[in-house]
Amino acid sequence: QQPVQSPQAVILREGEDAVINCSSSKALYSVHWYRQKHGEAPVFLMILLKGGEQMRHEKISASFNEKKQQSSLYLTASQLSYSGTYFCGTERAAGNKLTFGGGTRVLVKP
Amino acid sequence: GAGVSQSPSNKVTEKGKDVELRCDPISGHTALYWYRQSLGQGLEFLIYFQGNSAPDKSGLPSDRFSAERTGGSVSTLTIQRTQQEDSAVYLCASSPREGAEQYFGPGTRLTVT
């Protein structure tokens, strides 16, 4: 089952904050986050493991609520470079394939 | 260091023809993945190789699609009798071990006319 991401799109002004959610109907082992800029390949941001700590990449952080089977990505004090499509990928057990969500398009304006 | 490379970068083919797409993973990476991404859409898992284990083919959409990985390194995705709905960007990714971060190649844009 594909995880559900929300919102589908968000427009921010530089310096504003945003939260992207990734929800699954099944128990998860890990959640991966990637960012893809237009015309480019996805780039790894971070992995959150079951029982693990909140992770951070520059001013982007993420949490993983195992009980809710949900991960949230926090864009803090957004920069123009944060624009792109963010994908979460979920792993149901160690060593399983990743199933990606539909993506959240983020546009940061000056 | 060298990243994941894919060839060709673009491929235009006629409906019904076979195509081969190549992926060269990062040296030493044991896991290799193929995904398909249609315009403006998410990443659709196709197949996953891990070391010498049997590949996870659960994402292949039909028996026209096949893939192999030779010597634990280079991988080829083959699509037989291409259809217009096969048009998409095909992305390959490699990972140092299963469950770790994935490094994506630039993709092959396939257009079936």
Interface residues (C-beta under 8 A of the other chain):
Chain A: Q2 S30 H32 Y34 E40 A41 P42 V43 F44 I47 F87 G89 E91 A94 G95 N96 K97 L98 T99 F100 G101 G102 G103
Chain B: Y33 Y35 Q41 G42 L43 E44 F45 Y48 Q50 D56 S58 G59 L91 E98 G99 A100 E101 Q102 Y103 F104 G105 P106 G107
